[in-house]
């Protein structure tokens, strides 16, 4: 089985955050992008598997 990777923009809130959590929970490698560096840190704290 090959590794699965996804790039999610707007990963810090709304549907982007929901997709981030979904893919992480299902074992995907997630590249999470956010415009605000503090928001990106918040995503990292909320999804420790990133």
C-alpha positions as a Markdown table, in Angstrom:
| # | Residue | x | y | z |
|---|---|---|---|---|
| 1 | Unk | 0.0 | 0.0 | 0.0 |
| 2 | Unk | 1.4 | 3.4 | -0.9 |
| 3 | Unk | 1.5 | 6.4 | 1.5 |
| 4 | Unk | -1.2 | 9.0 | 1.0 |
| 5 | Unk | -0.5 | 12.7 | 1.3 |
| 6 | Unk | -2.8 | 15.7 | 1.2 |
| 7 | Unk | -2.1 | 19.4 | 1.2 |
| 8 | Unk | -4.9 | 21.4 | 2.9 |
| 9 | Unk | -5.0 | 25.2 | 2.7 |
| 10 | Unk | -7.0 | 27.1 | 5.3 |
| 11 | Unk | -6.3 | 24.2 | 7.7 |
| 12 | Unk | -6.7 | 26.4 | 10.8 |
| 13 | Unk | -10.5 | 26.7 | 10.9 |
| 14 | Unk | -13.8 | 25.7 | 9.4 |
| 15 | Unk | -13.9 | 23.0 | 6.8 |
| 16 | Unk | -10.2 | 23.0 | 6.3 |
| 17 | Unk | -9.7 | 22.1 | 10.0 |
| 18 | Unk | -12.4 | 19.4 | 9.7 |
| 19 | Unk | -10.6 | 17.9 | 6.7 |
| 20 | Unk | -7.3 | 18.1 | 8.5 |
| 21 | Unk | -8.6 | 16.2 | 11.5 |
| 22 | Unk | -10.3 | 13.7 | 9.2 |
| 23 | Unk | -7.3 | 12.9 | 7.2 |
| 24 | Unk | -5.0 | 12.7 | 10.2 |
| 25 | Unk | -7.4 | 10.3 | 11.9 |
| 26 | Unk | -7.3 | 8.1 | 8.8 |
| 27 | Unk | -3.6 | 7.8 | 8.7 |
| 28 | Unk | -2.8 | 10.3 | 5.9 |
| 29 | Unk | 0.3 | 12.5 | 5.8 |
| 30 | Unk | -1.2 | 16.0 | 6.0 |
| 31 | Unk | 0.6 | 19.2 | 4.9 |
| 32 | Unk | -1.4 | 21.9 | 6.7 |
| 33 | Unk | -1.2 | 25.5 | 5.4 |
| 34 | Unk | -2.4 | 28.6 | 7.1 |
| 35 | Unk | -1.8 | 32.3 | 6.4 |
| 36 | Unk | -1.2 | 33.2 | 10.0 |
| 37 | Unk | 1.7 | 31.6 | 11.8 |
| 38 | Unk | 0.0 | 31.6 | 15.1 |
| 39 | Unk | -3.0 | 29.8 | 13.6 |
| 40 | Unk | -0.7 | 27.2 | 12.2 |
| 41 | Unk | 0.7 | 26.7 | 15.7 |
| 42 | Unk | -2.9 | 26.3 | 17.0 |
| 43 | Unk | -3.6 | 23.6 | 14.4 |
| 44 | Unk | -0.5 | 21.8 | 15.5 |
| 45 | Unk | -1.5 | 21.8 | 19.1 |
| 46 | Unk | -5.1 | 20.6 | 18.3 |
| 47 | Unk | -3.8 | 17.8 | 16.0 |
| 48 | Unk | -0.7 | 16.4 | 17.7 |
| 49 | Unk | -0.4 | 13.7 | 15.0 |
| 50 | Unk | 0.5 | 16.3 | 12.4 |
